[in-house]
Amino acid sequence: MHINGTIAFVSGANRGLGRALVEALLQRGAAKVYAAARRVETLDDLRDPRTVPVRLDITDADQVTRAAEAARDTTLLVNNGGSLALADALSGDLGAFESDMRTNFLGTLAMSRAFASVLEDNGGGGIVNVLSLVVFGSVPPMGGYSASKAAAASITQALRAQLAGKQITVHGVFPGAVDTDMIRDFPITKTAAPNVAAAILDGIEAGHSDIFPDPMAQAGYQAWRADHAAFEQQMAST
Ligand SMILES: NC(=O)c1ccc[n+]([C@@H]2O[C@H](COP(=O)([O-])OP(=O)(O)OC[C@H]3O[C@@H](n4cnc5c(N)ncnc54)[C@H](OP(=O)(O)O)[C@@H]3O)[C@@H](O)[C@H]2O)c1
């Protein structure tokens, strides 16, 4: 799939990786980018005339339906919007588990469902689900987040199989640590969001189903392939 000329829709486009993806899409010649955010005023600084601001909370069924109706020319859906609550398996607030599951799993699923027919009507296209390296090994202090991303990874596979006959490619993205607000306070090595965004677009253009867009992601996936149990322990100790 070529980015040049594509019409993309990006959730969580107001900051972090989502904003970097909008900018990278424009740089590579996207014809139009629907930039979606919960608070539409946070998109006011987007100046490129190819951007179209959209109000969207992916956990709001009516807003999801309206977004798909308003963006019927979309050929590339990027499910980037996501939340991270620090909630561990033994003592974490179940409300935090529910919230991450509602956003990262059900929100991603709702958006993919709503846009599948849009993409099909346009002759095919792509769905990109931003997941996480924690899919391959849970990080216990964020056990709820890890589970929500694992659920989203599973549904990504199901969508891929069900949409394959409709000329729609489905890509899972498994970043390691990205330098955004989400992990601002974590003292670990992070990759700059523009670099991660560029690598994601490279992966889409190369037709990769699974995309590992930064050095931590690539090393982590290699370690998981070499020894699943050792990788699980490594992630558990981070
Ligand atoms: N940063 C990392 O190290 C890392 C690693 C792996 C994967 N990821 C994933 O990358 C994606 C982008 O995260 P980020 O690092 O850019 O974090 P971020 O800076 O915290 O941005 C998160 C974005 O998601 C939006 N969002 C949250 N809940 C939403 C909802 N219910 N509906 C619509 N949008 C919602 C936020 O909107 P508001 O501004 O309204 O809150 C914000 O735009 C997420 O899916 C995250 O899980 C991040």
The ligand as an ORCA input file, in Angstrom:
! r2SCAN-3c Opt
* xyz 0 1
  N       4.464      5.709     24.412
  C       4.807      4.426     24.405
  O       5.867      4.036     24.914
  C       3.943      3.424     23.686
  C       4.440      2.120     23.527
  C       3.650      1.175     22.886
  C       2.423      1.525     22.396
  N       1.948      2.796     22.558
  C       0.635      3.113     22.021
  O       0.741      4.189     21.106
  C      -0.522      4.849     21.026
  C      -0.312      6.340     21.172
  O       0.133      6.607     22.493
  P       1.142      7.781     22.851
  O       2.410      7.164     23.267
  O       1.141      8.796     21.771
  O       0.442      8.331     24.186
  P      -0.180      9.737     24.573
  O       0.783     10.829     24.275
  O      -0.652      9.540     25.963
  O      -1.419      9.899     23.575
  C      -2.537      9.078     23.666
  C      -3.538      9.570     22.648
  O      -4.675      8.698     22.672
  C      -5.819      9.508     22.858
  N      -6.901      8.791     23.514
  C      -6.925      8.237     24.754
  N      -8.129      7.716     25.015
  C      -8.892      7.945     23.911
  C     -10.230      7.673     23.571
  N     -11.069      7.049     24.437
  N     -10.691      8.060     22.359
  C      -9.867      8.695     21.499
  N      -8.596      9.002     21.749
  C      -8.117      8.624     22.957
  C      -5.339     10.693     23.685
  O      -6.275     11.743     23.638
  P      -6.358     12.890     24.795
  O      -5.331     13.913     24.457
  O      -7.767     13.397     24.694
  O      -6.080     12.211     26.110
  C      -4.043     10.981     22.959
  O      -4.274     11.673     21.768
  C      -1.395      4.233     22.125
  O      -2.254      3.261     21.568
  C      -0.379      3.588     23.040
  O      -0.933      2.533     23.809
  C       2.690      3.755     23.187
*
